[in-house]
Amino acid sequence: MVHNGAEAGAKGCSIAPWLSVQGAARAVEFFKTAFDAIEVYHIEDPDGNGVARMSVEGAELWVNDESPEHGASVRAKMALRCA
């Protein structure tokens, strides 16, 4: 069965790529330079590992430092956000 947003009561959903990379800070700077991305959200742990939400002309993507304890072999995920 297929549900649309109205049936599920959602006001809108979006799917965004989530990239786990070595050197997230460098990746963030790359996206800013190459795509004129805006860093919407950023947080770091005490060891300097970060997570950033980026926007490129309204399209959202997430970048974080890869984490071996969370499965370093996973390089890309998708994030679903519903309003």
MOLIN-V933367 format. One record per residue. N is the residue number from 0. NEAR is the number of other ideal C-beta (glycine too) atoms within 10 Angstrom. D_CENTER is the distance of its C-alpha to the mean C-alpha in whole Angstrom. Layout:
# MOLIN-V933367
n: {N N}
near: {NEAR NEAR}
d_center: {D_CENTER D_CENTER}
This chain:
# MOLIN-V933367
n: {0 1 2 3 4 5 6 7 8 9 10 11 12 13 14 15 16 17 18 19 20 21 22 23 24 25 26 27 28 29 30 31 32 33 34 35 36 37 38 39 40 41 42 43 44 45 46 47 48 49 50 51 52 53 54 55 56 57 58 59 60 61 62 63 64 65 66 67 68 69 70 71 72 73 74 75 76 77 78 79 80 81 82}
near: {3 4 9 7 12 8 9 9 8 12 8 8 11 12 10 16 14 18 16 21 16 10 13 22 16 11 19 19 13 14 20 14 9 9 14 10 20 13 14 11 11 14 10 13 10 5 7 9 14 17 16 21 19 23 17 14 8 7 12 17 17 19 25 20 19 17 12 7 5 9 10 11 7 11 12 9 12 9 13 8 11 11 8}
d_center: {29 26 25 24 22 26 27 24 25 21 21 18 15 12 10 6 6 4 6 9 11 15 15 11 13 15 12 11 14 15 12 14 17 17 15 16 12 12 11 10 10 11 12 14 17 20 20 17 14 11 8 7 5 7 9 12 15 13 10 7 4 1 5 7 11 13 15 18 19 16 17 16 17 14 12 9 8 8 7 10 11 15 17}
